[in-house]
Amino acid sequence: MSLFNLTGKVALITGSTKGIGLAIARRMAQAGARVVISSRNQDICDEVAASINAEGGVAVAIACNINYKEQLRQLVDKTVEQLGAIDILVCNAALNPHYGSSQNIPDEAFDKIMNANIGSAHRLCQMVLPAMAEKGGGAVIIVSSIAGLKGTPVLGAYGISKAADMQMARNLAVEWGPKNIRVNCIAPGLVRTDFARALWENPETYAATVAKYPLRRIGEPDEIAGAAIYLASDAGSFTTGQTLVVDGGGTIAG
């Protein structure tokens, strides 16, 4: 059996209809996991799940707006009803409605960032981890960002939320490690997704970014998916409470 085999595992992945979340879901399905596709729009979730099923994987579609606790509860309950107990939880969905200085961010935008990026991961873990422990263990992956490792003049609140994700992983790893639950973060650098389109489509921003990356390019979603499979599988069975930086070397050289 491959160290990266996820056969028989149930993986719930938020924000999995595009970008990094979609890449993680597709690759986990290819590795044998039964995956839950989730984002706000049920029709899009259905389309993505159908495409994974057509490729030979197993996927179900459950829409959820991570800003609402009752929808998170329904997401977890429907996952268990349709696929069984959750083995892998990937908290990928996040938002950033403000691009600019922290001084100028409206209260509503600040609160929205914290509620979505920190609050949803916290609540999902509260809902999922007790049953995961009863089953004998599992893996949680929180998709953070290198914005949580560096200061930034334009992504301040987002960076704060992503730094908090890293600390959440450390705390939960300590709390749940005795129950064989591993909790880790992935901190991507600039990746070619719609979420970061404003950064990589701007020629000046792109050039300035890749000039600091030793690999001289931005990342692709699949390159984050590979890290997620490592953390979810037996290959990562002794890794917990860590933040795996996947950024083309940007933070070591920038």
C-alpha positions in Angstrom: 0.0 0.0 0.0 1.2 3.5 -0.9 2.0 5.8 1.9 -0.2 8.3 0.1 -3.2 6.0 -0.3 -6.5 7.4 1.0 -8.7 4.5 0.0 -11.8 4.3 2.2 -11.3 7.7 3.8 -14.1 10.3 3.8 -12.8 13.8 3.1 -14.8 17.0 3.7 -13.2 19.9 1.8 -14.7 23.4 2.0 -14.3 25.8 -0.9 -13.8 22.9 -3.2 -15.4 24.0 -6.5 -12.4 25.9 -7.8 -8.7 26.7 -7.2 -6.8 25.0 -4.4 -9.9 23.4 -2.9 -10.9 21.8 -6.2 -7.3 20.5 -6.8 -7.3 19.0 -3.3 -10.7 17.3 -3.8 -9.8 16.0 -7.2 -6.4 14.6 -6.1 -7.8 13.1 -2.9 -10.5 11.4 -4.9 -7.8 10.0 -7.2 -5.9 8.7 -4.1 -9.1 6.8 -3.1 -10.9 9.1 -0.8 -14.7 9.7 -1.0 -14.9 13.5 -1.1 -17.5 16.1 -0.3 -17.5 19.1 -2.7 -18.8 22.2 -1.0 -19.2 25.9 -1.7 -22.1 28.4 -1.7 -23.7 27.4 -5.0 -25.3 23.9 -5.1 -25.4 23.8 -8.9 -21.6 24.4 -9.1 -21.0 21.8 -6.4 -23.1 19.4 -8.4 -21.1 20.0 -11.6 -17.8 19.5 -9.8 -18.9 16.3 -8.1 -20.2 15.0 -11.4 -16.9 15.6 -13.1 -15.0 13.8 -10.3 -17.4 10.8 -10.5 -17.0 10.7 -14.2 -13.3 10.4 -13.7 -13.8 7.3 -11.6 -13.8 9.0 -8.2 -16.5 9.2 -5.5 -17.9 12.7 -4.7 -21.0 14.2 -3.3 -22.1 17.8 -3.5 -23.3 19.7 -0.4 -23.6 23.5 -0.6 -22.6 25.6 2.4 -22.0 29.2 3.3 -19.2 29.0 5.9 -20.4 32.3 7.4 -23.4 30.6 9.0 -23.0 28.1 11.8 -26.3 26.4 11.0 -25.1 25.7 7.5 -21.8 24.3 8.8 -23.8 22.0 11.0 -25.9 20.8 8.1 -22.7 20.3 6.0 -21.3 18.0 8.6 -24.5 16.1 9.3 -25.2 15.6 5.6 -21.6 14.4 5.0 -22.0 11.7 7.7 -25.5 10.7 6.4 -24.2 10.3 2.8 -20.7 9.0 3.3 -20.1 8.1 6.9 -17.8 9.4 9.6 -15.3 12.1 8.5 -11.6 11.0 8.4 -10.2 14.1 6.7 -11.3 17.7 7.2 -9.9 20.4 4.9 -10.8 23.9 5.9 -10.0 25.7 2.7 -12.8 28.2 2.2 -11.8 31.8 3.0 -12.5 35.4 1.9 -10.9 38.8 1.8 -13.2 41.6 1.0 -10.6 44.3 1.7 -7.4 45.1 -0.2 -5.7 48.0 1.4 -4.4 49.3 4.7 -5.6 48.1 8.0 -6.3 51.7 9.0 -9.0 52.0 6.3 -10.7 48.6 6.6 -14.4 48.9 7.6 -15.5 47.2 10.7 -17.9 45.0 8.7 -15.1 43.8 6.5 -12.8 43.1 9.4 -15.5 41.1 11.3 -16.4 39.2 8.1 -12.8 38.1 7.5 -12.4 36.9 11.1 -15.7 35.1 11.2 -15.1 33.3 7.9 -11.4 32.6 8.0 -11.0 31.8 11.7 -14.5 31.2 12.9 -15.6 28.7 10.3 -12.5 26.5 10.8 -12.9 26.7 14.6 -16.6 25.7 14.4 -16.0 22.9 11.9 -13.4 21.4 14.1 -15.7 21.6 17.1 -18.3 19.7 15.1 -16.1 17.1 13.5 -13.3 16.2 15.9 -15.2 14.4 18.6 -16.6 11.9 16.2 -13.3 11.7 14.5 -11.7 10.8 17.8 -14.4 8.1 18.5 -13.5 6.5 15.1 -9.9 6.3 16.1 -8.3 9.4 14.7 -8.0 11.4 11.5 -6.4 14.5 10.0 -7.4 18.2 9.8 -5.8 20.5 7.3 -6.3 24.3 7.5 -5.3 26.2 4.3 -3.5 29.2 5.6 -1.2 31.6 3.7 2.2 33.1 3.8 0.3 36.3 4.5 0.2 35.0 8.1 4.0 34.9 8.2 4.9 38.3 6.9 3.7 41.9 7.3 1.8 43.4 4.4 0.5 46.9 3.7 -2.6 45.6 1.8 -3.7 42.3 3.3 -3.4 43.1 7.0 -6.7 41.7 8.4 -6.4 38.7 6.0 -2.9 38.1 7.3 -4.0 38.3 10.9 -6.7 35.7 10.2 -4.2 33.4 8.5 -1.7 33.7 11.4 -4.5 32.7 13.7 -5.2 29.6 11.6 -1.6 28.5 12.3 -2.1 28.9 16.0 -5.4 27.1 15.9 -3.6 24.2 14.3 -1.0 24.1 17.1 -3.6 24.3 19.8 -5.8 21.6 18.3 -2.9 19.4 17.7 -2.0 19.5 21.4 -5.6 19.0 22.5 -6.5 16.1 20.1 -3.1 14.4 19.6 -3.8 11.9 22.3 -6.9 10.8 20.3 -4.7 10.3 17.2 -6.0 13.4 15.4 -3.4 15.4 13.6 -3.9 19.1 12.8 -1.7 21.0 10.4 -1.7 24.1 8.2 -0.6 24.6 4.6 0.7 28.1 3.9 0.7 28.7 0.1 2.5 31.5 -1.5 1.1 33.1 -4.6 -0.9 30.4 -6.5 -2.7 30.7 -9.8 -6.3 30.8 -8.5 -9.3 33.2 -8.9 -8.9 34.2 -5.3 -5.4 35.7 -6.0 -6.2 36.8 -9.6 -5.7 40.5 -8.7 -2.2 39.7 -7.7 -1.0 37.4 -10.5 -2.9 39.1 -13.4 -1.2 42.4 -12.6 2.0 42.4 -14.6 3.9 44.7 -12.1 2.7 42.7 -9.0 3.5 39.4 -10.7 7.0 40.5 -11.7 7.7 41.9 -8.3 6.5 38.7 -6.6 8.3 36.1 -8.8 11.5 38.1 -8.7 11.7 37.2 -5.0 10.8 33.6 -5.5 13.9 31.3 -6.0 11.8 29.3 -8.5 10.9 32.5 -10.4 7.3 31.5 -10.8 4.0 31.3 -8.9 2.5 28.0 -7.8 -0.2 25.9 -9.3 -3.2 24.5 -7.3 -2.0 20.9 -7.8 1.2 21.8 -6.0 -0.8 22.6 -2.9 -2.9 19.5 -3.4 0.2 17.3 -3.1 1.0 18.8 0.3 -2.6 18.2 1.4 -2.4 14.5 0.5 0.9 14.1 2.4 -0.7 15.6 5.5 -3.9 13.6 5.2 -2.2 10.2 4.5 0.1 7.8 6.3 3.0 9.6 4.8 2.3 12.4 7.3 1.4 10.2 10.2 4.1 11.8 12.5 3.4 15.4 11.4 1.1 17.5 13.6 0.8 21.1 14.7 2.9 22.3 11.8 2.6 24.9 9.1 3.9 23.5 5.8 5.0 26.5 3.7 4.6 25.8 -0.1 5.7 29.1 -1.7 8.4 28.5 -4.2 10.9 29.7 -1.6 9.4 33.2 -1.4 9.5 33.6 2.4 13.2 32.5 2.6 14.4 34.9 0.0 12.0 37.8 -0.1 
